[in-house]
Amino acid sequence: MTRRERHPWHAPADLIARYAEGVLPEPDAWSLEKHVETCATCAPRVSAAVRGTAAGAVLAQMRAAVLDRVTGAETAGAEQRLTDRTTAPEAAGPQPLVSRAGAPEAAGSQQLTGRTAAPEAAGPQQPTTGAVSAPAAGAVSAPVGAGAARPGSGTALRPGLPRLARLLWAAGPAVRGAWLPAVLGVAVAALALSYGAGVAGARALLLAVAPVVPVAGVALSYGPHADPLHEVAAATPGGGLRLALTRTVAVLAVSVPLLTLTGLLLPASGAPAAAAWLLPGLTLAPASLALASFVGIRVAAGVTGGGWLCAVLAPVVLAPGTAATARLAEQLSRCLDGTTAQAGWAAAATLSAALLTVRRSAYDRPLRP
C-alpha cells in the first residue's frame, strides 16, 4: 500500500490555520497531529503555518539552539577522530611509512591535494563550520519514516521500522519488569507441583489463578507507576485508551498461549479443559479497564481479580484438607464448564467492552493512581 493510498485525504487550509492559531479543538488537533506523522504532504504545510505565527519565532530559536548543540558535539567528535587518525601513525613508528612509499604515496598525495583544493575552489565565503552543520541539520530534520539514512550507517531505514518501534515502545511496560517472570513462574510452579511434587489438582490450581494473571499484567503496565512519561503519553493522540488497549493485547498475547499450553501439559484430575479460562480472562481484563475509568487501574484490578479469587476459592477454604483440590475442581466446573457458563462469560465480556466504549473519554486524561 502506497503512502497516497494510506492518506486518501489531506488537511484543508482552514483546519491548518486554526491549528496554527491554537483555536482548534483538542480532538481535532490530536487527529491532525497523528495524521502528519506519516503524511509527507500535510506535514510541511502545518510546519509552514506554525512558523508564520508568533510561536514560530520561539520554536525557531529552540530549534537553532538544539542544532547548535548537536553541531558542536559532532564537530568536537570529528576533530577528535581526525586527531586520533593523525597521531596513530606516529605512535606506530616509521615502518608503515616505508611500505607506503612509491605509487601509493603518489596516490595519497593526489587524494590529499583534491581534498585541500575543494575548499579553496569553493571560496572563503563558506566557513568550515557550515560544512559540518549542514549535514547535522539535515540529519536532525530529516523524517525517519521517509527512509532517511541513519547518521554514520550509510544505509537507509526501512519505512516500516518507525511504526514497529512505536508499537514496541507502547507495549514495552507490558512485557518487561517483574510481570513476565511472574507468568513464567506460575507456569513452572504448576508443572513442578504436578510432576515434581505429585499434586493431583495442579490443573485446577492453574485454572483458578490464570484469569487473574492478565488483570495483574494490565495493572502493572499502565499508569504513572509503570511509565515515567505516562502524563505526557496520555495527552498524545496515540495515548489514553489506545495505549491501554495496546498494552492489554501485549499482556494477553504472552499469557494466553503460555498458560493454555501449560494447562494442556497437566493431568486433568477432574478439572475443566485447559482452555476453559480464556473467556473469564478475556472478560476480567476489559472489565478492569472499564472500572479503572472510575477508581484507577490498580484498584480496579484488585476488585476484579480479588472478586474472581473469592468466588472460586471461598468454597475450598471450608473444605477438609484432603478434599481441597477436589472441591476446587468442582467449583471451577460450575464456573467454567458447560454452555451456560461460557455464554454467561461471553455476555459479561460484551457488557465490559460496551462500558469501556462509553467511558473511553475518561482515558483522555491521566487516571487515578
Secondary structure, 3 states (H helix, E strand, C coil): CCHHHHCCCCCCHHHHHHHHHCCCCHHHHHHHHHHHCCCCCHHHHHHHHHHCCHHHHHHHHHHHHHHHHHHHHHHHHHHHHHHHHHHHHHHHCCHHHHHCCCHHHHHHHHHHHHHHHHHHHHCCCCCHHHHHHHHHHHHHHCCHHHCCECCCCCCECCCCHHHHHHHHHHHHHHCCCCHHHHHHHHHHHHHHHHHHCCCCCHHHHHHHHCCHHHHHHHHHHCCCCCCCCHHHHHCCCCCCHHHHHHHHHHHHHHHHHHHHHHHHHCCCCCCCCCCCCHHHHHHHHHHHHHHHHHHCHHHHHHHHHHHHHHHHHHHHHCCCHHHHHHHHHHHHHHHHCCHHHHHHHHHHHHHHHHHHHHCHHHHHCCCCC
